[in-house]
Amino acid sequence: MDLIWSSGDAAPSTGLSDDDVRDAYPWPGSTSARRWVRAMMVTTLDGAAAGPDGLSGSISSSVDKAVFHAVRRLADAVLVGAGTVRAEGYGPIRAAAADVTARAEAGLAPAPVLAIVSGSLDLDFTGGLFTESTVRPIVITGAAPDPDRAALAHEHCDLVATSEPRPSAASILAILEDRGLRRVVCEGGPTLLESLVAEGLLDEADITVSPTFAGTGSTPRTSGLESVAGFELAHVLTADSFLMCRYVRAAAG
Ligand SMILES: NC(=O)c1ccc[n+]([C@@H]2O[C@H](COP(=O)([O-])OP(=O)(O)OC[C@H]3O[C@@H](n4cnc5c(N)ncnc54)[C@H](OP(=O)(O)O)[C@@H]3O)[C@@H](O)[C@H]2O)c1
């Protein structure tokens, strides 16, 4: 057992620039490298994924948000469940001018594509995330979606239906990989994350520990998994009593 830091020591700080933070969350070497799927989540000390208002922002902080945005910068796809899009009011996905250049040099599209998983297709297709994102969003749904909702969705996004009634994580990631989208950051929520973990398809878990208790009344329940998945600690950044932990799946190397 190692003592990394105690409160009697000089206060640690990330002390890192935005580019340092981006570099602290590397993607596999090149765009042709194998798929890499990371989850980006914040949790309270009592395991809540949302504050009493049902939002993750109320348990987050400026440093957590800085890490959240840094990790997006060189991603191919931002993957989210529809529950998160509805709750958090996702806006358009664009890239800063400097990142557009860096992305081009890395062989990436001008901005990450937003990929939303939704069975109901209960999404606001007139919202900015559909009308103002740099890259047309992808919506992944199950077999036999509601025809009216599907027709509406087709006008505003690339709608892809799987052959399964409810898309498996394997199908979701295969749909992205077919489009050359291998650097995937999953921003939740708990239901979608559960699918990725249950199918053993999560390579990395970037989990911020928020120094607060919120109760789990606003946190969605997920079903129990059949086994316990192991992850190894790759780094911890800290500022303002938040811990930004990067865990890599033990077998992922
Ligand atoms: N702490 C954090 O870092 C964090 C991150 C994200 C979200 N959150 C919070 O989590 C809450 C939302 O949680 P949630 O679990 O409902 O979010 P979610 O996983 O984003 O959304 C669940 C919905 O996504 C669709 N979905 C997810 N997985 C699917 C699958 N395998 N197949 C088909 N559809 C799938 C379904 O949409 P349809 O209902 O449209 O069929 C399902 O109802 C909010 O309070 C949000 O603020 C917290």
The ligand as an SDF file (V2000), in Angstrom:
LIG
                    3D

 48 52  0  0  0  0  0  0  0  0999 V2000
  -22.3390   11.3700  -13.5560 N   0  0  0  0  0  0  0  0  0  0  0  0
  -22.1290   11.3850  -14.8480 C   0  0  0  0  0  0  0  0  0  0  0  0
  -21.0020   11.4880  -15.2920 O   0  0  0  0  0  0  0  0  0  0  0  0
  -23.3110   11.2690  -15.7760 C   0  0  0  0  0  0  0  0  0  0  0  0
  -23.0950   11.0770  -17.1300 C   0  0  0  0  0  0  0  0  0  0  0  0
  -24.2000   10.9590  -17.9530 C   0  0  0  0  0  0  0  0  0  0  0  0
  -25.4770   11.0450  -17.4220 C   0  0  0  0  0  0  0  0  0  0  0  0
  -25.6370   11.2410  -16.1100 N   0  0  0  0  0  0  0  0  0  0  0  0
  -26.9690   11.3300  -15.5290 C   0  0  0  0  0  0  0  0  0  0  0  0
  -27.5910   10.0910  -15.6900 O   0  0  0  0  0  0  0  0  0  0  0  0
  -28.9890   10.2970  -15.8580 C   0  0  0  0  0  0  0  0  0  0  0  0
  -29.4460    9.5780  -17.1070 C   0  0  0  0  0  0  0  0  0  0  0  0
  -29.1600    8.2290  -16.9100 O   0  0  0  0  0  0  0  0  0  0  0  0
  -29.6260    7.0970  -17.9070 P   0  0  0  0  0  0  0  0  0  0  0  0
  -29.0680    5.8090  -17.4400 O   0  0  0  0  0  0  0  0  0  0  0  0
  -31.0780    7.2260  -18.1420 O   0  0  0  0  0  0  0  0  0  0  0  0
  -28.8520    7.6030  -19.2020 O   0  0  0  0  0  0  0  0  0  0  0  0
  -28.4950    6.9880  -20.6000 P   0  0  0  0  0  0  0  0  0  0  0  0
  -27.7930    5.6900  -20.5220 O   0  0  0  0  0  0  0  0  0  0  0  0
  -27.8170    8.1110  -21.2800 O   0  0  0  0  0  0  0  0  0  0  0  0
  -29.8990    6.8340  -21.2770 O   0  0  0  0  0  0  0  0  0  0  0  0
  -30.7200    5.7040  -21.2020 C   0  0  0  0  0  0  0  0  0  0  0  0
  -31.5170    5.6940  -22.4760 C   0  0  0  0  0  0  0  0  0  0  0  0
  -30.6170    5.5800  -23.5670 O   0  0  0  0  0  0  0  0  0  0  0  0
  -31.0750    4.6500  -24.4760 C   0  0  0  0  0  0  0  0  0  0  0  0
  -30.2190    3.4760  -24.3310 N   0  0  0  0  0  0  0  0  0  0  0  0
  -29.1610    3.3380  -23.5320 C   0  0  0  0  0  0  0  0  0  0  0  0
  -28.5700    2.1540  -23.7250 N   0  0  0  0  0  0  0  0  0  0  0  0
  -29.2620    1.5520  -24.6790 C   0  0  0  0  0  0  0  0  0  0  0  0
  -29.1240    0.3180  -25.3150 C   0  0  0  0  0  0  0  0  0  0  0  0
  -28.1340   -0.5410  -25.0390 N   0  0  0  0  0  0  0  0  0  0  0  0
  -30.0360    0.0160  -26.2550 N   0  0  0  0  0  0  0  0  0  0  0  0
  -31.0240    0.8850  -26.5660 C   0  0  0  0  0  0  0  0  0  0  0  0
  -31.1900    2.0820  -25.9960 N   0  0  0  0  0  0  0  0  0  0  0  0
  -30.3020    2.4010  -25.0430 C   0  0  0  0  0  0  0  0  0  0  0  0
  -32.5290    4.4250  -24.1070 C   0  0  0  0  0  0  0  0  0  0  0  0
  -33.1940    5.5060  -24.7320 O   0  0  0  0  0  0  0  0  0  0  0  0
  -34.7280    5.6180  -25.0760 P   0  0  0  0  0  0  0  0  0  0  0  0
  -35.4030    5.8410  -23.7620 O   0  0  0  0  0  0  0  0  0  0  0  0
  -34.8140    6.7900  -25.9880 O   0  0  0  0  0  0  0  0  0  0  0  0
  -35.1400    4.3350  -25.7230 O   0  0  0  0  0  0  0  0  0  0  0  0
  -32.4770    4.5500  -22.6030 C   0  0  0  0  0  0  0  0  0  0  0  0
  -33.7240    4.8850  -22.0240 O   0  0  0  0  0  0  0  0  0  0  0  0
  -29.2250   11.7800  -15.8710 C   0  0  0  0  0  0  0  0  0  0  0  0
  -29.6030   12.1600  -14.5840 O   0  0  0  0  0  0  0  0  0  0  0  0
  -27.8690   12.3260  -16.2130 C   0  0  0  0  0  0  0  0  0  0  0  0
  -27.7070   13.6140  -15.6980 O   0  0  0  0  0  0  0  0  0  0  0  0
  -24.5850   11.3430  -15.2640 C   0  0  0  0  0  0  0  0  0  0  0  0
  1  2  1  0
  2  3  2  0
  2  4  1  0
  4  5  1  0
  4 48  2  0
  5  6  2  0
  6  7  1  0
  7  8  2  0
  8  9  1  0
  8 48  1  0
  9 10  1  0
  9 46  1  0
 10 11  1  0
 11 12  1  0
 11 44  1  0
 12 13  1  0
 13 14  1  0
 14 15  2  0
 14 16  1  0
 14 17  1  0
 17 18  1  0
 18 19  2  0
 18 20  1  0
 18 21  1  0
 21 22  1  0
 22 23  1  0
 23 24  1  0
 23 42  1  0
 24 25  1  0
 25 26  1  0
 25 36  1  0
 26 27  1  0
 26 35  1  0
 27 28  2  0
 28 29  1  0
 29 30  1  0
 29 35  2  0
 30 31  1  0
 30 32  2  0
 32 33  1  0
 33 34  2  0
 34 35  1  0
 36 37  1  0
 36 42  1  0
 37 38  1  0
 38 39  2  0
 38 40  1  0
 38 41  1  0
 42 43  1  0
 44 45  1  0
 44 46  1  0
 46 47  1  0
M  CHG  2   8   1  16  -1
M  END
$$$$
